[in-house]
């Protein structure tokens, strides 16, 4: 690898991770903005900007996973698993709305339906799925995505416990503070998951292009050998 190629690669990585850093910073600014401009019931509530942004990041993750799976349908089991997991998270974010305007327990039925279909597809293509997971755990996107998952489903849940904030704030306890911390941390986790999915898409595109180049070289070599053999005969 020559110096010019190395420089281009470094610049691409810097630009890519600068974009990711901007996304994380933007999420933090949204949390700050909502804290400085509270609107009574919707402040860090079901219809808050933070909640909406959580759904947007999940939808972006679904789009990235779809594009990654579209590159090679034979190895789309893992991207479909990502899509299923993100869809369940979206349904969960609308739990209050679904329970109130559809029927009580609607979100659980939808979530378990998507979960069942996702697990069935993974089991049906288990050989491809196992191979894809084996490659995925060695990539940078795995670490980012796993960090987001732990942030959403472990860290934010433990940090957002009501008993903790009642102990910290005492008689001055305000539920909105607890919600701000919990929803803000959850948003950070979803942004990390989205960043991890974007990185997975970038890695998939890079691998796909490399395979295309190798396939093109093999095709040209085979054609050349064929014509040389034909010419000799």
C-alpha positions, 0 to 999 in steps of 0.5 A: 500500500503506497503513501497516497492510498494510505492517506486517502484511507486515513482521510476517509476514516476521519471523515466517517468517524467525524460524522458519527461524532457529530451524530452523537453530539447532535443527540446530546444537543437535542436532549439539552434543547428539550430540557431548556424548552420544556412543554409540560406533559410532553417533556421527555414523554411519549411525544417528546422530540427525544422519543421521536428521534429514538424512532428515527434512529431505529428506522435509519438502522432498519434502512441500513440493514435492508441495504446491507442484506440487499447486496447479497441475498444469499447472506441476508440472514444477519441483516434481516435479524437486525431489521427484526430487532430494530422493528421490535424496538420501534414497536416498543417505543409505541407501546403507550399509543398502541395500548391506548388507541388499538387495544391493551396488549397490542404492542406485545402481540406485534412485538412477539409476532415480529420476534417469532418471524425473525427467529424462524428466519434465522433458524431456517437459514441457520448455516448462513446465519452462523457463518455471518455471525462469525464474520460479524463479531470480528468487525468494528461494527459489532463493538459499536452495536453491542455498546448501543445494545448494552446502553439501551437495555442495561445501563439506561434501565439501571440508571433510570430506576425511580428508587435511585432518583428518589434517594438522590433528590429526596423530598425534591424528587421530580419525575421529569429528571428521572425521565430525562436521564433514562430517555437521554441515555436510551437515545445515546444507545439507539444512536450507537446502534444506528452508527454500528448499523451504518458501519456494518453497511459500509463494511458490507459494501466494501466486501461486496466491491472487493468480491466483485473485483476478484470475480471480474479478474477471474472472469477475464483470466478464464476468458483469456485462457479459453481463447489461448487454448482455442487459438492453439488448437 
